[in-house]
Amino acid sequence: MVAELTELLYQVTVHSLALTYTTFLGFMVYVSAKQSWDRLKFGIKLLLLPAITFFGILDVLFNATVGSLLFLALPRELTFSQRLNHYVTTQGWRGSVARAFAVPLNAISPNHIK
């Protein structure tokens, strides 16, 4: 039984880290596309749309899974950024977690999390 629990914890950890990394990469793609959208040609926009859609869905999935584990609460917000904006100004451990995640996101997109 201990071996099964250890394996489960390992799988949850590995998948959570992979989902976190992939969602972070998606955030960078989204921010880059958003900042340059008006300057992009139609063909480039067309190529970006599937990636932006995929990463948007991934953000919702991340919020519902890893976000719920991080904050020990089911989401009331659709995206992880919306959840961070909800908690970032609060006191306590949830506010601390939100502020820790806000630092790299705001480094890429200033004032993304306020």
N, C-alpha and C positions, 0 to 999 in steps of 0.2 A: 504494500500500500504506500509506503514511503517513496519507493522508486517511482510509482505512478504519479504521485503528487509532485515529486521533483521534476519529472519529465513534463508535466503539465505547466509548472511554473517556468521551466526553461522555454517551452514553446510560446507561452504568452509573452515572455520577455523578448524573445527573438522577433516575434511578429510585431510586437509593439514598437520596437526600435526600428524595424524595417518600415513600418507604416509612418512613423515619425519622420524618418529621413526622406521618404518619398513625398510626403505631404509638404515638407520644408522645400524640397526641390520644386514642387508644383507651385508653391507660393512665389518662389523666385521667377518662375516662368510667367505667372499671372501678373506680377508687379512690372516685369519688363515689358510685357505686352500692353498693359494698361498705360504705362508711361509713354510708349511710342506709338500707340494705336492710330492716332491721327496722321502720322507720317508714313505708316505702312501702306504698301500697295495691296490691292484687293487679293491677289494670289497668296501673299504672305498671311493676310488675315484668315483666308480660307484654310491654310495649312495649320494655323494656330488654334482655330476653333475646336477641333476634336481634343487637343491637349488641354485647353482651358476647361472644356466641359468635363473631361476625365478627372482633372485635378480638383474641380469644384465638387464633383461627386465624392472624391476621395476625402476632401475636407469635411464633408458632412459625415462620412463614415468614421473618420478620425475623431471627430467631436463626439460621436455616439459611443465609441469604444474606448479609445485611449483617454480622451477627455473625461469620460465618465469615471475611469479608473483614477486619473490624476486628481479629480476634484471630489471623488466619492459621492457623486450626485448625477442623476440622469439629466440630460441637457434640456434646457428650456429655450435655448437658442439653436438656430440651424447650423451655423458654422463655428469653428473653434475661435476665430477672431472675435465674433460676437460674444462668445462665452468669456473670453479674456477681458473684453471691454466691460462686461458685467461685473467681474470680480476684481479688476485691477485697482479700483479705488477703495476696496473693502479692507478692513482690518482682519487679522488672523491669518491662518495658514493658507487658505484659498487665495487671499490677496497676494501673499508672498509667492505662491506658485504662478499666479497670473503675471505678476511683475517680472519674474524670472523668464518666462516665455516671451514677454513683451520686448525685452532687451534685443534679442537677435532680429525679431520681426521689425522693430522700429529702426534698427540699423540698416535694414534693406529698404524699408518704406517708412520714412520719418512720419511720426504721429499716426501710424496705422492703428496702434493701440493707445487709447487716450485715458 
